[in-house]
């Protein structure tokens, strides 16, 4: 059977995973009576809720006597390292672009990676059914992007398809009336334009894992492309490690892909994308070879972490009330298990009760925290901190390229806010009433900025960012919160009477009846200093007529704080307590008097 290996790449929310659904359905891979849910490859609950792909997914379809292996890649910048490694496994890409939004920061990032790997692109303009779709202008933008990234003349002659993945229609024309049901037009372009893998079937084996997976039965699984030769089940093979050493092992399992299923196979040939098990610590970039014919492939680059947080045992008075898993040993086991499948994650023991966890960004780490919370863990985490590097004797920190799209009326506020965070404007363009700003900002300046940005633009702003490089460190004030917090000085249930009396002091995060403890953050102060407050105080009843007065207090709705907002919000002397039922922000030192003494010695 002929083979084609392709990756689907795009900016966040341009429709990659939905397009894969329709390709699977159009190819006849599913039975007519098979019930397939939307975004079938997004198997994780968080992926389905947020509509994002977190980890790259592998699938395959049979179409016109050809096996098409498809890799659905993440669109978010925090998972960009996977896109880069996947380019070593494929011969072509489907570059999906939104027919209204056009090229965005991640479009540039993923296309740059594809061009560096010299793979063949097919451009798919998605969402052509949108009322505001502008496919002709979008193709011009894509062409400009190719030229900007240094494309050769022959690269600019890329095939183009137009589709509405959500409706399952496609066409080779930008005229909406030519859209036809099914994705055969795109599948035919893949067969016509994407080359077959260039492989040597009769040479010694070479297989390189580019992705990792893990399950409790077979341990760590390496997913990659068989570059050369054939691999058989139960065969003894050699693994050339990243340090150059060689370890022999027996191939315990070989998994192929078809539709949504991972199927066990007894052999894999050059050009196949498969997963193998048998070496407990197999790692990305190593080369599996025939015994005695060890020849290592070039190492794959793994993105270094740029942010770190401290994960620790929950030490609040509510410890163990809401979660089942609370010990340091269990937290460590879970973190180590995560590193088995996530090569961008680093875990180092800090002390007996805490661990320093480093990752690619806030989203990367917050998704790990959210998964642990749903599994029944209780833990506390610190504010995310950037990882600094010393380059040529200069302390450097990570910087990000930021693209902001906002209505004209909010431009002044956004420019001022990014200026305060040491951002440097690189470009500004106006289209109708929308303004696009391109900035270079320290990663530290973006911690805590998303919430402020959405408030500032009343939800109309769109912000995207991706890692650029390390540069000399900006001033120390970047990214710190201006306002102080209201901190509970008592344990108990919050009362409407007490909260009503504190409303003029700031914004509350809790409502009447919420259980609080000393040191827990209950609101934001209007001023820069922290303020210890009593939110459990009840009204002293002097006679029976005043007993019902408490019910007449009308309170403003408390500010809702999601996990990401909490992580953005806290300062260095604060923590987020995470349980299966709640997120609570708290001071690292809970006792009010001890905290005052500590602050006075700063």
C-alpha positions as CSV (number, residue, x, y, z in Angstrom):
1,X,0.0,0.0,0.0
2,X,1.3,3.5,-0.8
3,X,1.9,5.9,2.0
4,X,1.5,9.7,2.7
5,X,2.6,11.3,6.0
6,X,1.2,14.7,6.7
7,X,0.8,17.1,9.6
8,X,-2.1,19.6,10.1
9,X,-0.7,22.9,11.3
10,X,-2.5,26.2,12.1
11,X,-3.0,29.0,14.6
12,X,-5.2,28.3,17.7
13,X,-8.9,27.7,16.8
14,X,-8.5,27.8,13.1
15,X,-10.2,24.4,12.8
16,X,-7.4,21.7,12.6
17,X,-9.1,19.1,14.8
18,X,-12.6,19.6,13.2
19,X,-10.9,19.2,9.7
20,X,-9.3,15.9,10.8
21,X,-12.8,14.7,11.9
22,X,-14.2,15.4,8.4
23,X,-11.2,13.8,6.6
24,X,-11.7,10.7,8.7
25,X,-15.4,10.6,7.7
26,X,-14.9,11.4,4.0
27,X,-12.3,8.6,3.7
28,X,-14.8,5.9,4.7
29,X,-12.6,4.9,7.6
30,X,-15.7,4.8,9.9
31,X,-18.6,2.4,9.5
32,X,-21.9,4.1,8.6
33,X,-23.4,3.1,12.0
34,X,-20.3,4.2,14.0
35,X,-21.1,7.0,16.4
36,X,-18.2,9.5,16.2
37,X,-18.3,12.6,18.4
38,X,-17.0,16.0,17.3
39,X,-13.3,16.8,17.6
40,X,-12.8,13.1,18.1
41,X,-9.0,13.3,18.5
42,X,-9.3,15.7,21.5
43,X,-9.7,12.8,23.9
44,X,-8.8,14.7,27.1
45,X,-11.7,16.4,29.0
46,X,-9.8,19.7,29.2
47,X,-9.1,19.6,25.4
48,X,-12.8,19.1,24.7
49,X,-14.0,21.8,27.2
50,X,-11.5,24.5,26.0
51,X,-11.6,23.5,22.3
52,X,-7.8,23.3,22.1
53,X,-5.4,20.4,21.2
54,X,-2.8,20.0,24.0
55,X,-0.8,17.0,22.8
56,X,-0.2,16.0,19.2
57,X,-2.4,13.1,18.0
58,X,-1.7,10.5,15.4
59,X,-4.4,8.9,13.2
60,X,-4.5,7.3,9.8
61,X,-7.0,6.8,7.0
62,X,-7.1,4.6,3.9
63,X,-8.1,6.5,0.8
64,X,-7.8,5.2,-2.8
65,X,-5.4,2.4,-1.9
66,X,-3.2,4.8,0.0
67,X,-2.5,4.9,3.8
68,X,-2.5,8.6,4.8
69,X,-0.9,9.1,8.3
70,X,-2.2,12.3,9.8
71,X,-0.7,14.2,12.8
72,X,-3.0,16.7,14.4
73,X,-0.7,19.3,16.1
74,X,-1.3,21.7,18.9
75,X,-1.9,25.4,17.9
76,X,-0.9,27.0,21.2
77,X,2.6,28.5,21.6
78,X,3.2,26.5,24.8
79,X,3.1,23.3,22.8
80,X,5.1,24.6,19.8
81,X,8.0,22.2,20.5
82,X,5.8,19.2,19.4
83,X,5.2,20.9,16.0
84,X,8.9,21.2,15.4
85,X,9.6,17.6,16.1
86,X,6.7,16.4,14.1
87,X,8.1,18.0,11.0
88,X,10.8,15.3,11.0
89,X,8.1,12.7,10.6
90,X,6.1,14.0,7.7
91,X,6.6,14.9,4.0
92,X,3.9,17.5,3.8
93,X,1.6,19.8,5.8
94,X,-1.9,21.1,5.5
95,X,-1.6,24.8,6.6
96,X,-5.1,25.7,7.8
97,X,-6.0,29.4,7.8
98,X,-9.2,31.0,9.0
99,X,-11.0,32.7,6.1
100,X,-11.7,35.8,8.3
101,X,-8.8,36.1,10.7
102,X,-6.1,35.3,8.1
103,X,-2.5,34.7,9.1
104,X,-1.8,35.0,12.9
105,X,1.3,34.7,15.1
106,X,1.1,30.9,15.4
107,X,0.5,30.6,11.6
108,X,3.9,32.3,11.1
109,X,5.5,30.0,13.8
110,X,4.2,26.7,12.4
111,X,4.9,27.6,8.7
112,X,8.4,28.7,9.6
113,X,9.0,25.2,11.2
114,X,7.5,23.5,8.1
115,X,9.7,25.5,5.7
116,X,12.8,24.8,7.8
117,X,12.1,21.1,7.5
118,X,11.5,21.5,3.7
119,X,8.1,19.8,3.7
120,X,5.5,20.4,1.0
121,X,2.6,22.7,2.0
122,X,-1.0,22.6,0.9
123,X,-3.0,25.7,2.1
124,X,-6.5,25.1,3.3
125,X,-8.7,28.2,3.8
126,X,-11.2,27.1,6.4
127,X,-14.5,28.7,7.6
128,X,-15.3,30.1,4.2
129,X,-19.0,30.0,5.2
130,X,-18.4,32.9,7.7
131,X,-20.4,36.0,6.7
132,X,-17.2,38.1,7.0
133,X,-15.0,35.6,5.2
134,X,-12.4,37.2,2.9
135,X,-10.6,34.2,1.2
136,X,-8.9,36.2,-1.6
137,X,-7.2,38.6,0.9
138,X,-6.3,35.7,3.2
139,X,-4.5,34.0,0.3
140,X,-2.6,37.2,-0.3
141,X,-1.6,37.3,3.4
142,X,-0.4,33.7,3.2
143,X,1.6,34.5,0.0
144,X,3.2,37.5,1.8
145,X,4.0,35.3,4.8
146,X,5.8,32.7,2.6
147,X,7.8,35.6,1.0
148,X,8.6,37.1,4.4
149,X,9.9,33.7,5.6
150,X,12.2,33.4,2.6
151,X,10.3,31.0,0.4
152,X,11.9,29.9,-2.9
153,X,9.9,30.8,-6.1
154,X,8.7,27.2,-6.6
155,X,7.4,27.2,-3.0
156,X,5.0,30.0,-3.8
157,X,3.1,27.7,-6.3
158,X,1.3,25.9,-3.4
159,X,-2.0,24.2,-4.0
160,X,-5.1,25.8,-2.3
161,X,-8.3,24.3,-1.1
162,X,-11.3,26.1,0.4
163,X,-13.5,24.4,3.0
164,X,-16.0,24.7,5.8
165,X,-14.8,22.0,8.2
166,X,-17.8,22.5,10.5
167,X,-20.2,21.9,7.6
168,X,-18.1,19.2,6.0
169,X,-17.8,20.9,2.6
170,X,-14.8,21.6,0.3
171,X,-13.9,23.1,-3.0
172,X,-10.9,24.2,-5.1
173,X,-12.5,27.6,-5.8
174,X,-13.0,30.6,-3.5
175,X,-16.5,30.9,-4.8
176,X,-18.8,29.7,-1.9
177,X,-21.4,28.3,-4.4
178,X,-18.9,25.7,-5.5
179,X,-18.6,24.0,-2.1
180,X,-19.5,20.3,-2.2
181,X,-20.2,17.9,0.6
182,X,-17.2,15.8,1.7
183,X,-13.4,16.4,1.9
184,X,-12.4,14.4,-1.3
185,X,-11.0,17.6,-2.9
186,X,-8.5,17.9,0.0
187,X,-7.7,14.2,0.1
188,X,-7.1,14.2,-3.7
189,X,-4.7,17.2,-3.3
190,X,-2.7,15.2,-0.7
191,X,-2.3,12.2,-3.1
192,X,-1.4,14.5,-5.9
193,X,1.1,16.9,-4.2
194,X,2.5,15.3,-1.1
195,X,5.4,13.0,-2.0
196,X,5.7,9.5,-0.7
197,X,8.2,9.0,2.1
198,X,11.8,8.7,0.8
199,X,12.8,5.4,2.4
200,X,15.1,2.5,2.1
201,X,13.3,-0.8,2.8
202,X,16.3,-3.1,2.6
203,X,18.7,-1.1,4.7
204,X,19.5,-1.6,8.5
205,X,16.7,-0.3,10.8
206,X,16.5,3.4,11.9
207,X,13.6,4.6,14.0
208,X,13.5,7.8,15.9
209,X,10.8,8.7,18.5
210,X,9.6,12.3,18.1
211,X,6.7,12.1,20.7
212,X,6.2,10.1,23.9
213,X,3.2,8.4,25.4
214,X,2.8,6.3,28.5
215,X,0.4,3.7,29.9
216,X,0.6,1.6,33.1
217,X,0.8,-1.7,31.3
218,X,3.8,-1.3,28.9
219,X,5.4,1.9,30.4
220,X,6.8,4.6,28.2
221,X,5.9,4.5,24.5
222,X,8.0,6.2,21.7
223,X,6.0,7.5,18.7
224,X,8.0,8.2,15.5
225,X,8.7,7.4,11.9
226,X,10.6,4.3,10.7
227,X,13.2,6.0,8.6
228,X,14.9,2.9,7.2
229,X,14.5,-0.9,7.2
230,X,11.9,-3.0,9.0
231,X,11.2,-3.6,12.7
232,X,9.6,-6.8,14.0
233,X,7.8,-7.6,17.2
234,X,10.0,-9.3,19.8
235,X,13.2,-8.4,17.8
236,X,16.3,-7.5,19.7
237,X,17.4,-3.9,18.7
238,X,19.9,-1.3,19.8
239,X,19.0,2.2,21.1
240,X,21.6,4.9,20.5
241,X,21.0,7.2,23.5
242,X,21.3,11.0,23.4
243,X,24.7,10.8,25.2
244,X,26.1,8.4,22.5
245,X,25.8,5.2,24.7
246,X,24.1,2.1,23.3
247,X,21.5,-0.1,25.1
248,X,19.9,-3.2,23.6
249,X,16.2,-4.1,24.3
250,X,13.5,-6.3,22.9
251,X,10.6,-4.7,21.0
252,X,7.7,-5.6,23.3
253,X,4.8,-3.9,21.4
254,X,4.4,-2.2,18.0
255,X,1.3,-0.1,17.5
256,X,0.0,1.2,14.2
257,X,-2.9,3.7,13.8
258,X,-6.2,3.6,11.8
259,X,-9.0,6.0,12.4
260,X,-9.3,6.6,16.2
261,X,-7.8,3.2,17.1
262,X,-4.3,2.3,18.1
263,X,-3.8,-1.3,16.7
264,X,-1.2,-3.8,17.6
265,X,0.9,-4.9,14.6
266,X,3.7,-7.5,14.2
267,X,6.0,-5.4,12.1
268,X,6.6,-1.9,10.7
269,X,8.3,-0.8,7.5
270,X,10.2,2.3,6.5
271,X,7.7,5.1,6.0
272,X,5.3,3.9,8.7
273,X,4.5,6.1,11.7
274,X,4.2,3.8,14.7
275,X,4.6,3.6,18.5
276,X,6.9,1.1,20.2
277,X,7.3,-0.1,23.7
278,X,10.0,-2.2,25.4
279,X,12.6,0.3,26.6
280,X,11.3,1.8,29.9
281,X,13.2,5.1,29.5
282,X,13.2,5.6,25.7
283,X,13.4,9.3,25.0
284,X,12.8,11.8,22.2
285,X,15.6,12.0,19.6
286,X,17.2,8.6,20.3
287,X,17.7,6.2,17.4
288,X,16.6,2.6,17.5
289,X,18.8,0.5,15.1
290,X,19.5,-3.0,14.0
291,X,22.0,-4.7,16.5
292,X,25.5,-4.2,15.2
293,X,24.4,-1.6,12.7
294,X,24.1,1.4,15.1
295,X,24.0,4.7,13.2
296,X,22.4,7.6,15.1
297,X,20.1,10.1,13.4
298,X,20.6,13.9,14.2
299,X,19.2,14.7,17.6
300,X,15.8,16.5,17.7
301,X,15.7,19.9,19.5
302,X,13.5,19.9,22.6
303,X,12.2,23.3,23.7
304,X,13.7,24.4,27.0
305,X,11.3,25.4,29.8
306,X,10.8,29.2,30.3
307,X,8.6,29.2,33.4
308,X,8.8,27.4,36.7
309,X,6.5,27.0,39.7
310,X,6.8,25.3,43.1
311,X,4.3,22.5,43.7
312,X,3.9,21.6,47.3
313,X,1.8,19.7,49.9
314,X,-1.3,21.7,50.9
315,X,-0.6,23.2,54.3
316,X,-3.8,25.2,54.8
317,X,-6.2,24.4,57.7
318,X,-8.6,22.8,55.2
319,X,-6.0,20.2,54.1
320,X,-7.6,16.8,53.4
321,X,-11.2,18.0,53.6
322,X,-11.9,18.1,49.9
323,X,-9.2,15.9,48.2
324,X,-8.2,12.2,48.7
325,X,-4.5,12.5,47.6
326,X,-2.5,14.9,49.8
327,X,1.0,13.4,50.5
328,X,4.3,14.6,49.0
329,X,5.1,11.0,47.9
330,X,1.9,10.8,45.8
331,X,2.4,14.3,44.3
332,X,6.0,13.3,43.4
333,X,4.8,10.0,41.7
334,X,2.2,11.9,39.7
335,X,4.7,14.6,38.5
336,X,7.3,12.0,37.6
337,X,4.6,10.1,35.6
338,X,3.9,13.3,33.7
339,X,7.5,13.7,32.7
340,X,7.3,10.2,31.1
341,X,5.1,11.6,28.3
342,X,5.9,15.3,28.3
343,X,9.5,16.0,27.3
344,X,9.2,19.7,27.9
345,X,8.5,19.3,31.6
346,X,11.2,19.2,34.3
347,X,10.7,18.2,37.9
348,X,13.3,18.8,40.6
349,X,12.8,18.2,44.4
350,X,12.9,21.5,46.3
351,X,12.6,20.1,49.9
352,X,10.8,17.2,51.5
353,X,7.4,18.7,50.9
354,X,7.7,20.6,47.6
355,X,9.0,20.3,44.0
356,X,10.1,22.8,41.4
357,X,8.2,22.1,38.1
358,X,9.4,23.9,35.0
359,X,7.4,24.1,31.7
360,X,6.9,26.0,28.5
361,X,4.4,28.5,29.8
362,X,1.4,29.2,32.0
363,X,-1.0,27.2,30.0
364,X,1.4,24.2,30.0
365,X,1.6,24.2,33.8
366,X,-2.0,25.2,34.5
367,X,-3.3,22.2,32.4
368,X,-1.1,19.8,34.5
369,X,-2.5,21.4,37.7
370,X,-6.1,21.1,36.4
371,X,-5.6,17.4,35.5
372,X,-4.2,16.7,39.0
373,X,-7.1,18.5,40.6
374,X,-9.6,16.4,38.7
375,X,-7.8,13.2,39.7
376,X,-8.4,14.1,43.4
377,X,-5.1,15.8,44.4
378,X,-4.8,18.6,46.9
379,X,-1.7,20.8,46.5
380,X,-0.5,24.4,46.7
381,X,1.5,26.2,44.0
382,X,3.5,29.4,43.9
383,X,3.4,32.2,41.4
384,X,5.0,31.3,38.0
385,X,8.5,32.6,37.7
386,X,10.6,33.0,34.5
387,X,13.8,30.9,34.1
388,X,16.7,33.2,33.7
389,X,19.9,32.3,31.8
390,X,23.4,33.8,31.8
391,X,24.6,34.4,28.2
392,X,28.1,35.9,27.7
393,X,28.1,37.2,31.3
394,X,24.7,38.9,31.0
395,X,21.6,37.8,32.9
396,X,18.9,37.2,30.2
397,X,15.2,36.4,30.4
398,X,12.7,35.0,27.8
399,X,11.0,37.5,25.4
400,X,7.8,36.9,23.4
401,X,6.4,38.2,20.2
402,X,2.9,39.5,20.9
403,X,0.2,40.4,18.4
404,X,-2.8,42.3,19.6
405,X,-6.0,43.0,17.6
406,X,-8.2,45.6,19.2
407,X,-11.0,48.1,18.2
408,X,-9.5,51.7,17.8
409,X,-11.1,53.0,21.0
410,X,-8.9,50.7,23.2
411,X,-5.6,51.3,21.4
412,X,-4.3,54.0,23.8
413,X,-5.0,51.9,26.9
414,X,-3.3,48.8,25.4
415,X,-0.2,50.8,24.3
416,X,0.1,52.3,27.8
417,X,-0.3,48.9,29.5
418,X,2.3,47.1,27.3
419,X,4.7,50.1,27.7
420,X,4.5,49.8,31.5
421,X,5.5,46.1,31.0
422,X,8.6,47.0,29.1
423,X,7.0,46.1,25.7
424,X,8.6,47.5,22.5
425,X,6.2,48.2,19.6
426,X,7.5,46.8,16.3
427,X,4.5,47.5,14.0
428,X,1.0,49.0,14.0
429,X,-1.5,48.6,11.2
430,X,-5.1,49.8,10.8
431,X,-7.9,48.0,8.9
432,X,-11.4,49.6,9.1
433,X,-12.0,50.1,12.9
434,X,-9.5,47.4,14.0
435,X,-5.9,48.0,14.9
436,X,-3.2,45.3,14.9
437,X,-0.2,45.9,17.2
438,X,3.0,43.9,17.1
439,X,5.2,44.0,20.3
440,X,8.2,42.4,21.8
441,X,7.6,41.9,25.5
442,X,9.4,40.1,28.4
443,X,7.6,36.8,29.3
444,X,7.5,38.2,32.8
445,X,5.4,41.1,31.6
446,X,2.7,38.8,30.2
447,X,2.2,37.0,33.5
448,X,-1.0,38.4,34.9
449,X,-1.7,40.5,31.8
450,X,-4.4,38.4,30.1
451,X,-7.1,39.3,32.7
452,X,-6.2,43.0,32.6
453,X,-6.2,43.0,28.8
454,X,-9.7,41.4,28.5
455,X,-11.1,43.9,31.1
456,X,-9.3,46.9,29.4
457,X,-10.8,45.9,25.9
458,X,-14.2,44.9,27.3
459,X,-13.7,41.4,25.8
460,X,-13.2,42.7,22.2
461,X,-9.4,42.3,22.2
462,X,-7.5,39.3,20.8
463,X,-4.0,38.7,22.0
464,X,-1.6,36.0,20.8
465,X,2.0,35.4,21.8
466,X,4.9,33.0,21.1
467,X,8.4,32.6,22.5
468,X,11.0,34.7,20.5
469,X,14.4,34.3,22.3
470,X,16.4,35.2,25.4
471,X,17.4,38.9,25.8
472,X,19.0,41.1,28.5
473,X,16.8,41.3,31.6
474,X,14.3,44.2,31.9
475,X,13.6,46.1,35.1
476,X,12.6,44.3,38.2
477,X,9.2,45.9,38.4
478,X,7.8,44.2,35.3
479,X,4.7,42.0,35.9
480,X,4.1,42.8,39.6
481,X,0.6,43.5,40.9
482,X,-0.2,47.1,41.8
483,X,-3.0,46.6,44.4
484,X,-2.8,45.0,47.8
485,X,-5.2,42.3,49.0
486,X,-7.7,41.8,51.7
487,X,-6.7,38.9,54.0
488,X,-8.9,37.2,56.5
489,X,-7.7,37.4,60.1
490,X,-10.2,34.9,61.4
491,X,-11.5,31.3,60.8
492,X,-15.1,30.6,60.1
493,X,-18.0,31.3,57.6
494,X,-18.1,34.7,55.9
495,X,-21.2,36.8,56.8
496,X,-23.2,39.2,54.7
497,X,-23.0,41.8,57.5
498,X,-19.1,41.7,57.5
499,X,-18.8,41.7,53.7
500,X,-21.2,44.6,53.4
501,X,-19.1,46.7,55.7
502,X,-15.9,45.9,53.7
503,X,-17.2,46.5,50.2
504,X,-15.9,50.1,50.1
505,X,-12.4,48.8,50.9
506,X,-12.1,46.8,47.6
507,X,-13.4,44.0,45.4
508,X,-14.5,40.8,47.2
509,X,-13.6,37.3,45.9
510,X,-16.0,35.4,48.3
511,X,-19.7,35.4,49.1
512,X,-21.6,35.0,52.4
513,X,-21.3,31.4,53.7
514,X,-17.9,30.8,52.2
515,X,-15.6,29.0,54.8
516,X,-12.4,31.0,55.3
517,X,-9.3,30.7,57.4
518,X,-6.7,33.1,58.8
519,X,-4.3,34.1,56.0
520,X,-6.7,33.4,53.1
521,X,-7.1,36.1,50.5
522,X,-10.7,37.2,50.3
523,X,-10.6,40.3,48.1
524,X,-8.5,43.0,46.4
525,X,-7.7,46.2,48.3
526,X,-8.3,49.6,46.7
527,X,-4.8,50.6,47.8
528,X,-1.3,49.2,47.4
529,X,-1.0,47.8,50.9
530,X,-2.4,44.5,52.2
531,X,-5.1,44.7,54.8
532,X,-6.1,42.1,57.4
533,X,-10.0,42.1,57.7
534,X,-12.6,40.2,59.6
535,X,-15.2,38.7,57.2
536,X,-16.8,36.3,59.8
537,X,-18.1,39.1,62.1
538,X,-21.8,38.9,62.8
539,X,-24.1,41.8,63.9
540,X,-24.5,42.1,67.6
541,X,-28.3,41.6,68.3
542,X,-29.6,44.1,70.9
543,X,-33.3,43.3,70.5
544,X,-35.6,41.1,68.5
545,X,-36.6,43.7,65.9
546,X,-33.1,44.0,64.6
547,X,-32.6,40.3,64.2
548,X,-33.8,40.4,60.5
549,X,-31.7,43.4,59.5
550,X,-28.9,41.1,58.3
551,X,-31.1,39.9,55.4
552,X,-31.4,43.4,53.9
553,X,-27.7,43.7,53.0
554,X,-27.4,43.9,49.2
555,X,-23.9,42.8,48.1
556,X,-22.2,43.2,44.7
557,X,-21.4,39.9,43.0
558,X,-17.9,38.6,44.0
559,X,-15.2,38.5,41.3
560,X,-14.9,35.0,39.8
561,X,-11.4,33.7,39.8
562,X,-10.4,30.8,37.5
563,X,-7.2,28.8,38.0
564,X,-5.3,30.8,35.3
565,X,-6.5,34.1,36.8
566,X,-5.4,33.0,40.3
567,X,-1.9,32.0,39.1
568,X,-1.7,35.4,37.2
569,X,-2.9,37.3,40.2
570,X,-0.8,36.2,43.2
571,X,2.5,37.8,44.2
572,X,5.7,36.1,45.3
573,X,4.6,35.9,49.0
574,X,1.3,34.2,48.1
575,X,0.2,30.7,47.0
576,X,-2.8,29.1,45.3
577,X,-4.4,26.2,47.2
578,X,-5.9,23.7,44.8
579,X,-8.4,21.1,45.7
580,X,-10.9,19.0,43.6
581,X,-13.7,21.5,44.7
582,X,-12.0,24.9,45.0
583,X,-9.2,27.3,44.2
584,X,-8.2,29.5,47.1
585,X,-5.5,32.2,47.2
586,X,-3.6,32.6,50.5
587,X,-0.6,34.1,52.0
588,X,2.5,31.9,52.4
589,X,2.6,33.0,56.1
590,X,-1.0,32.4,57.4
591,X,-0.6,34.0,60.9
592,X,-1.4,37.7,60.8
593,X,1.1,38.7,63.5
594,X,3.9,36.6,62.1
595,X,3.3,38.0,58.6
596,X,3.5,41.6,59.9
597,X,6.8,40.8,61.6
598,X,8.2,39.3,58.4
599,X,7.0,42.2,56.3
600,X,8.6,44.7,58.6
601,X,12.0,43.0,58.2
602,X,11.9,43.1,54.4
